[in-house]
Structures are given as structure tokens and as C-alpha cells.
Amino acid sequence: MSAPQRVSRRRFIQTSTLAAGFGPLAFSGLARAAKAANERITLGFIGMGKQSRGHVSRFLGMPDVQIVAVCDVEPTRLEDAKQNVEKGYAKQTGGGSYSGCAAFKDFRELLARDDIDAVVISTPDHWHSIPTIMAARAGKDIYCEKPLGVFIAEGRAMVDAVRAKNVVFQTGSQQRSEFGGRFRQAVELVRNGHIGEVKRVRVGVGEAAVPCDLPTEEVPAGTDWNMWLGYAPERGYNEILCPKGMHNHFPAWRKYREFAGGALSDMGAHHFDIAQWALNKDDSGPVKIEPPTDGARTGLKFTYADGVELFHGGPSGCTFEGTKGTLYVDRSKIESTPAGIVEHKTTASEWRCEPSDNHHRNWIEAVKSRKKPICDIEIGHRSASVCQLGNIGYELKRPLQWDPQTEKFVDDDAANKSLVRELRSPWKLA
């Protein structure tokens, strides 16, 4: 296996600041070289809920990928994931048996394995940053669900860790690759000026986050509730946050600011990502945030340095308003006014999106080539930041000036305190 020099599992856990404050991580060696064409990329999965099960099914079908480990704090989901992987590979070998998938309750043990090239992180949002940072420091490539964390300093720490080790990182913003190419078509039409000069964009997603007020329930046997909480404030278990056993829904931890950014961040991380892409702001962000004056949790306005206005509210998806027309796009529809705008086919002389019709495959090919995938970590961080800035605006209930280069509010110490959070011991970002 082509891989950087690694430390042993025991040494990994002993030296992990993120694990228990024992001292700085001490990984050494060069970035992983491109893998040989016939060499399988070995994957470990962290978080085995509904979203992760979809990822598993995608990667099980790739002949150049091997899933070797899974991790979850809930025992039923952990065992189900292990069985699904092993049954999948057994079926591929003609119905025989297969028992090569390890199962862990602590992601640090999974990351300590030398035989894992890359990880897929599909945990609740507040558990995206620390596993990413630790995986990067271990030299493992990463596919992580959006949004990248809950607060802005968290996302920047992720970017820094990934860049320091030159690992390949794909943000799980699948709209950049899939859904019939509708979003890609919309981005090309906007970037190539077919609606004229863009004046405003409306992103129709749900409300900002609210504080968690759920009652405490008895922790189910076998569930590591302390690990589920991670760095989040200590509170009692509730099934709404961490469902018992197997489930086929997306749990409502997304609603609460301790663990996520509300619907504003959940679907917003997808649709604001498309808005940023179309506006050519993948490495930037707005400069002004104006929440509604009536206390509502929708209706906030972002303004960019070039004067383009971005509104949180409107029809589901993205609506781009320009001097020559309007373009609307969502997962199942793209339409324009005038109607002829969407009939245009991008020509060879126009700007085009990077080719990608399979988000997972795009990442695997990037792991092999060592090139950036279509939604690199800086892109994912900047899109998540728009959502996080929106949540801060709704919480503070006043206009804010933002510097996207320094990632600080301008002359506003009170607002800048919202960029970081105190992590519950022993977890740390640095």
C-alpha cells in the first residue's frame, strides 16, 4: 500500500490532542502518492445513519474500492452496517461468505488503522470537524458530509488540517455533480451571462437554528451518548437526537444550534453552495448580513462586495435574477424567463463546469490522481460559512459587516465571539 509513514495505533491515541489533550498529533511523512491503477482504495466509514447507508451502497459497487471498517456509537446501526458490507462483498463473490469489515464504536480506533486509505464521515454536523482534522493528520483522504461544521472557526481549522497534509477532501455537496446536471446547467448559464448582470439571488430553504429544549430520556443500552455529544454542551439523551436502533429518516438534531444550523444550514449548504458557485464566489463570501427587523427566522439578506444581493427565502432551490432574465433551478426542475434562456447549450468557447456526473466517483478519481475534486474543502467551508453567518445574523438580530478575507466581523468584537465556541472537554480543534 502506498501511504505516508504512520504511527502505531497505541502511539496515535497517546499523542492525540483531539482525543484527550495528551499533546500534539505527531504524524510525519509525505502525502500519499497516486495509487496504482489496479490497487484498491480502502475505506473506513464514520457514522452509519441513513445518509451513510446510501454512501455505502455507492462505494460497494466500485471495483477499485474496498470498505474495511465502519464506526457508530449506536450498536444496532453499527452491526447492521458491518453486515451490509459483508453481505455485499459476499454477493459479489458468487454468494460465498465474507468477514473482512471491522466495527468500531470509537472513530479514533478506526483512524489508527494503517490499512485504511480514506474515510467517509456522515456524522451529525457537530461531529464533522474533529474526525476530519484527525483523519487529515493521519494522512487519510476524506469525503465529509455538508455542512462543514457548526461555527466558522471550526471550518477554517478543517481547511488548515487538510492543506497541511495534502489530503484529498470532497464535500458531500452532490448537487455539483448529480440531479440530471440541472444545477451545472444553471451555473454555466449564469456564469456565461445569459441572464445578464446578476442583481439578486433567492435561496428557498427552511429556518435558522433554535436552542435545544428536548427533555432527558433514558439512554438505550449500548449507546455511547457521551461520544455522540462529543464537544457539544453536556445534556441528557433524547431519541429525537440519536434514534434507537435502525431508522429511515433524517434525525432532527439538524434543528438545534448546539449540533447544527437548522434547515438554513441543512439544505442551505446545498443551495447556497450553488449560488456561490454561479456567482464565482467559491473562495469568498458576502460582506454584509442584514436580518429581518421583525424577528423572523427567514428573510435575511446577504450583500456581496460587487452589490449582488442574496436572500434567504423564496421558492425551494435557487432563483437568479438578472438584467436579461430570471433563472430558477431545483433538484427536479430548471426553467427561465424568457423561456429560451434554458434552451441554450454551452459552447466550446464559454466557461464550463468541471466534468462530473457522479460525486462519489469524482472523489475516488481525485484520490487516485491527487487532484482536487469538484467540491474541495475550501469550497465546502465557504458555502457552510454563508449558512453560519446567516445563523449569527438571526441570533444577534442586527446588521453585520463581514470581511471574507480575514473571516472576521468588521470592528465588532461581540459578533466575533460567535465565530468560535468552547468545546466540551477533552475535545480540542488544535
C-alpha positions as a printed Julia matrix, in Angstrom:
430×3 Matrix{Float64}:
   0.0     0.0     0.0
   1.29    3.42   -0.93
   0.86    5.55    2.18
   2.66    8.08    4.36
   4.75    6.91    7.27
   2.36    6.27   10.13
   2.45    5.8    13.86
   1.05    2.75   15.64
  -2.49    2.67   16.98
  -1.25    2.97   20.58
   1.02    5.89   19.7
  -1.83    7.52   17.71
  -4.19    7.61   20.67
  -1.46    8.63   23.13
  -0.42   11.62   21.04
  -3.89   12.88   20.08
  -4.71   16.31   21.43
  -8.18   15.91   19.98
  -8.63   12.59   21.75
  -7.84   13.6    25.3
  -5.45   16.53   25.46
  -2.28   14.42   25.75
  -0.19   16.57   23.42
   0.04   17.42   19.7
  -0.54   14.88   16.99
   2.76   13.6    15.65
   2.26   12.3    12.13
   5.13   12.51    9.68
   5.87   11.61    6.09
   4.94   12.86    2.66
   1.45   12.98    1.15
   0.21    9.72   -0.33
   1.35    9.14   -3.88
  -1.16    8.35   -6.62
  -2.33    4.76   -6.31
  -1.62    2.21   -8.99
  -4.45    1.62  -11.45
  -5.13   -1.9   -10.16
  -4.81   -1.09   -6.44
  -7.97   -0.82   -4.35
  -8.62    2.23   -2.18
  -9.56    1.09    1.31
 -12.33    3.0     3.09
 -13.5     3.41    6.66
 -16.93    4.87    7.47
 -17.59    7.12   10.48
 -21.3     7.46   11.27
 -23.74    4.84    9.98
 -27.15    6.54    9.8
 -29.49    6.91    6.83
 -27.16    9.11    4.77
 -24.19    6.83    5.32
 -26.11    3.76    4.2
 -26.56    5.44    0.83
 -22.85    6.13    0.63
 -22.05    2.51    1.46
 -24.23    1.25   -1.39
 -22.45    3.59   -3.82
 -18.94    2.51   -2.86
 -19.79   -1.19   -2.61
 -20.37   -1.16   -6.35
 -16.93    0.21   -7.2
 -14.39   -2.49   -8.12
 -11.43   -0.3    -7.17
 -12.73    0.44   -3.66
 -12.83   -1.8    -0.56
 -14.79   -0.91    2.58
 -12.81   -2.36    5.5
 -14.26   -0.68    8.62
 -17.36    1.04    9.97
 -17.99    3.08   13.13
 -21.03    4.25   15.08
 -21.94    4.99   18.71
 -25.23    3.04   18.42
 -24.73   -0.78   18.38
 -27.67   -1.74   16.16
 -26.64    0.61   13.37
 -23.03   -0.46   13.75
 -23.83   -4.15   13.39
 -26.22   -3.52   10.51
 -23.52   -1.59    8.64
 -20.97   -4.34    9.16
 -23.43   -6.97    7.92
 -24.43   -4.9     4.88
 -20.81   -4.51    3.82
 -20.01   -8.18    4.31
 -23.18   -9.36    2.58
 -22.44   -7.02   -0.31
 -18.98   -8.41   -0.86
 -20.15  -11.99   -0.35
 -22.73  -11.47   -3.09
 -20.07  -10.12   -5.43
 -18.05  -13.32   -4.97
 -20.95  -15.53   -6.03
 -22.82  -15.99   -2.79
 -19.93  -17.11   -0.64
 -19.04  -15.71    2.77
 -17.07  -12.6     3.62
 -15.96  -11.32    7.03
 -13.48   -8.54    6.33
 -15.25   -5.48    7.76
 -14.2    -4.3    11.22
 -16.63   -2.45   13.52
 -15.7     0.3    16.0
 -17.62    2.47   18.47
 -14.74    4.96   18.74
 -13.66    6.6    15.48
 -10.14    7.11   16.85
  -9.58    3.37   16.7
 -10.68    3.29   13.08
  -8.33    6.16   12.21
  -5.43    4.37   13.89
  -5.54    1.53   11.37
  -2.69    1.6     8.89
  -4.69   -0.29    6.25
  -7.28    2.47    5.71
  -6.54    4.95    2.91
  -9.59    7.2     3.22
 -12.67    7.84    5.34
 -16.29    8.79    4.72
 -17.7    10.99    7.51
 -21.51   11.03    7.77
 -21.99   12.03   11.4
 -24.21   14.78   12.84
 -22.88   18.2    11.81
 -21.12   18.92   15.11
 -19.02   15.78   14.55
 -17.67   16.78   11.13
 -14.67   18.82   12.22
 -12.73   16.77   14.76
 -12.82   13.47   12.82
 -11.81   15.41    9.69
  -8.87   17.06   11.43
  -7.71   13.79   12.95
  -8.13   11.91    9.67
  -6.14   14.58    7.81
  -3.35   14.42   10.37
  -3.32   10.66    9.88
  -2.82   11.21    6.14
  -6.2     9.79    5.13
  -8.26   11.24    2.3
 -11.74   12.37    3.25
 -15.31   12.5     1.96
 -17.33   14.51    4.51
 -20.99   15.42    4.53
 -22.05   19.05    4.38
 -22.15   21.48    6.08
 -18.56   21.54    7.32
 -19.19   22.13   10.99
 -21.38   24.42   13.07
 -19.2    27.52   13.56
 -16.82   29.31   11.2
 -13.54   28.84   13.07
 -14.27   25.12   13.04
 -14.39   25.08    9.23
 -11.16   27.04    8.91
  -9.4    24.58   11.25
 -10.58   21.77    8.95
  -9.19   23.54    5.88
  -5.85   24.13    7.59
  -5.52   20.48    8.64
  -6.39   19.17    5.17
  -3.99   21.57    3.46
  -1.17   20.78    5.9
  -1.2    17.1     4.92
  -2.22   17.49    1.25
  -5.06   15.03    1.6
  -7.89   14.89   -0.95
 -11.17   16.19    0.5
 -14.61   16.07   -1.08
 -17.53   17.97    0.48
 -20.76   16.0     0.12
 -22.46   18.72   -1.95
 -23.78   16.29   -4.56
 -25.66   18.99   -6.48
 -22.35   19.93   -8.1
 -22.3    16.55   -9.85
 -25.75   14.98   -9.98
 -29.53   15.64  -10.24
 -29.55   15.45  -14.01
 -26.95   18.18  -14.38
 -29.6    20.87  -13.78
 -27.5    22.81  -11.29
 -24.45   22.6   -13.53
 -26.51   23.92  -16.44
 -27.8    26.78  -14.3
 -24.32   27.71  -13.13
 -22.99   27.76  -16.7
 -25.89   29.91  -17.89
 -25.36   32.43  -15.09
 -21.55   32.47  -15.33
 -21.71   32.99  -19.1
 -24.05   35.97  -18.81
 -27.23   34.54  -20.3
 -29.44   36.27  -17.7
 -27.33   39.41  -17.96
 -25.79   41.04  -14.91
 -26.93   39.21  -11.78
 -28.69   41.52   -9.35
 -30.08   39.19   -6.74
 -30.41   35.51   -5.83
 -33.1    33.91   -3.71
 -32.41   30.65   -1.89
 -35.51   28.88   -0.65
 -34.64   26.75    2.39
 -36.04   26.41    5.91
 -35.47   28.37    9.09
 -32.43   29.16   11.2
 -31.43   27.01   14.17
 -33.01   27.19   17.63
 -31.68   26.2    21.08
 -32.3    22.58   22.04
 -35.03   22.22   24.68
 -35.72   18.48   24.47
 -36.42   16.58   27.71
 -33.98   14.0    29.04
 -34.76   10.32   28.4
 -33.07    7.12   29.48
 -30.0     6.25   27.4
 -30.59    2.99   25.47
 -28.36    0.08   26.4
 -25.15    0.05   24.37
 -25.43    3.63   23.06
 -22.39    5.77   23.84
 -24.24    9.02   24.49
 -21.13   10.82   25.74
 -19.38   10.1    22.45
 -22.46   11.19   20.46
 -22.35   14.55   22.25
 -18.64   14.95   21.62
 -17.65   18.6    22.01
 -21.27   19.84   22.25
 -22.6    21.09   25.61
 -23.45   18.32   28.03
 -27.15   17.43   28.13
 -29.37   14.4    28.59
 -30.16   11.84   25.92
 -33.23   12.22   23.71
 -34.3     9.84   20.95
 -35.03   12.75   18.61
 -31.3    13.48   18.57
 -29.99    9.91   18.46
 -32.72    7.45   17.42
 -32.84    3.98   18.9
 -31.82    1.17   16.58
 -32.41    1.32   12.83
 -34.37    4.21   11.34
 -35.17    5.5     7.88
 -35.42    9.23    8.5
 -33.03   12.15    8.94
 -32.98   12.87   12.71
 -33.98   16.32   13.95
 -30.66   17.2    15.59
 -30.43   19.37   12.45
 -32.86   21.81   14.04
 -30.75   22.69   17.08
 -27.87   25.15   17.22
 -25.84   23.01   19.65
 -25.46   20.36   16.93
 -26.24   22.02   13.58
 -27.52   25.16   11.87
 -31.2    24.41   11.36
 -32.76   23.92    7.93
 -30.89   27.07    6.93
 -27.66   25.03    7.07
 -29.05   21.6     6.19
 -30.46   22.25    2.71
 -28.89   25.7     2.66
 -25.43   24.16    2.45
 -26.6    22.65   -0.86
 -28.38   25.64   -2.36
 -26.14   28.44   -1.07
 -23.3    26.36   -2.49
 -24.88   26.57   -5.95
 -25.41   30.32   -5.52
 -21.76   30.85   -4.57
 -20.63   28.68   -7.5
 -22.75   30.6   -10.0
 -21.56   33.94   -8.62
 -17.9    32.84   -8.82
 -17.54   33.24   -5.04
 -16.12   29.8    -4.19
 -13.22   31.36   -2.29
 -15.07   34.34   -0.84
 -18.38   35.34    0.68
 -20.74   38.24    1.41
 -19.62   41.46    3.09
 -22.9    42.43    4.76
 -25.56   40.46    6.65
 -28.95   42.05    7.37
 -31.5    40.04    9.37
 -35.21   40.87    9.19
 -36.36   43.51   11.66
 -39.44   41.57   12.77
 -37.53   38.71   14.42
 -38.45   36.13   11.75
 -36.03   33.24   11.04
 -36.24   33.68    7.26
 -35.85   36.79    5.08
 -32.22   37.64    5.92
 -30.24   39.45    3.19
 -26.57   38.97    2.31
 -24.76   41.51    0.13
 -21.52   40.85   -1.78
 -18.78   43.4    -2.5
 -19.99   43.73   -6.1
 -23.51   44.64   -4.95
 -25.23   41.31   -5.66
 -27.91   40.57   -3.06
 -28.55   37.05   -1.79
 -31.78   36.41    0.1
 -32.66   33.57    2.46
 -36.19   32.9     1.28
 -38.25   32.23   -1.82
 -39.19   29.09   -3.77
 -37.29   25.9    -2.93
 -33.93   25.9    -4.7
 -32.2    28.9    -6.29
 -33.69   31.8    -8.23
 -31.22   34.02  -10.1
 -32.5    37.45  -11.16
 -30.52   39.32  -13.85
 -30.85   42.27  -16.18
 -31.82   39.99  -19.11
 -33.95   37.39  -17.36
 -34.58   35.08  -14.44
 -33.4    31.51  -13.95
 -34.87   29.05  -11.46
 -33.31   25.69  -10.57
 -34.08   22.95   -8.07
 -33.38   19.22   -7.98
 -36.21   18.28  -10.34
 -36.64   21.45  -12.41
 -34.86   24.2   -14.3
 -36.76   26.98  -16.05
 -36.23   30.56  -17.15
 -37.89   33.79  -18.17
 -37.6    34.25  -21.11
 -38.0    30.52  -21.71
 -35.31   30.47  -24.38
 -32.52   31.0   -21.85
 -32.57   27.37  -20.68
 -32.57   26.14  -24.26
 -29.03   27.43  -24.77
 -26.31   24.77  -24.94
 -22.92   25.8   -23.57
 -20.46   26.26  -26.42
 -16.79   25.33  -26.55
 -15.78   28.98  -26.18
 -17.8    29.51  -22.97
 -16.89   28.79  -19.36
 -17.77   25.25  -18.33
 -18.11   23.4   -15.05
 -15.58   20.69  -14.3
 -16.98   17.41  -15.72
 -18.66   15.28  -13.02
 -21.86   13.23  -13.07
 -21.08   11.05  -10.02
 -19.96   12.84   -6.85
 -18.55    9.73   -5.17
 -16.69    8.67   -8.29
 -15.29   12.18   -8.7
 -13.72   11.85   -5.24
 -12.25    8.4    -5.92
 -10.68    9.61   -9.17
  -9.22   12.59   -7.29
  -7.8    10.25   -4.63
  -6.05    8.37   -7.42
  -4.78   11.42   -9.3
  -4.13   13.58   -6.2
  -6.04   16.44   -7.83
  -8.75   18.48   -6.12
 -12.28   17.08   -6.51
 -15.22   19.16   -7.66
 -16.14   20.34   -4.14
 -12.83   20.78   -2.36
 -12.73   21.68    1.34
 -12.26   25.44    0.8
 -15.42   25.46   -1.33
 -17.33   23.47    1.28
 -16.11   25.75    4.07
 -17.11   28.92    2.22
 -20.6    27.6     1.43
 -21.08   26.5     5.04
 -19.88   29.92    6.19
 -22.77   31.62    4.38
 -25.19   29.47    6.41
 -23.28   30.11    9.63
 -23.23   33.85    9.0
 -26.97   33.72    8.47
 -27.5    31.94   11.78
 -25.34   34.53   13.55
 -27.37   37.32   11.96
 -30.65   35.81   13.11
 -29.26   35.27   16.61
 -27.81   38.79   17.05
 -30.75   40.47   15.26
 -28.72   43.36   13.83
 -26.78   44.22   10.65
 -23.22   42.9    10.45
 -20.2    43.78    8.32
 -18.09   40.77    7.26
 -14.58   40.56    5.83
 -14.39   37.3     3.82
 -10.59   37.53    3.55
  -9.86   37.68    7.29
 -13.07   35.82    8.18
 -13.85   38.34   10.89
 -16.66   40.79   11.52
 -15.51   44.39   10.99
 -15.0    46.32   14.25
 -17.44   44.07   16.09
 -15.9    42.15   18.99
 -19.29   40.96   20.2
 -20.13   39.36   16.85
 -16.65   37.85   16.52
 -17.28   35.85   19.68
 -19.85   33.89   17.63
 -17.13   32.59   15.31
 -15.78   30.18   17.91
 -17.23   28.01   20.63
 -15.9    26.48   23.8
 -15.61   22.74   23.21
 -16.6    20.32   25.93
 -13.54   18.7    27.47
 -11.42   16.85   26.39
 -12.08   17.8    22.75
  -9.99   20.46   21.02
  -9.56   21.8    17.5
  -5.82   22.49   17.8
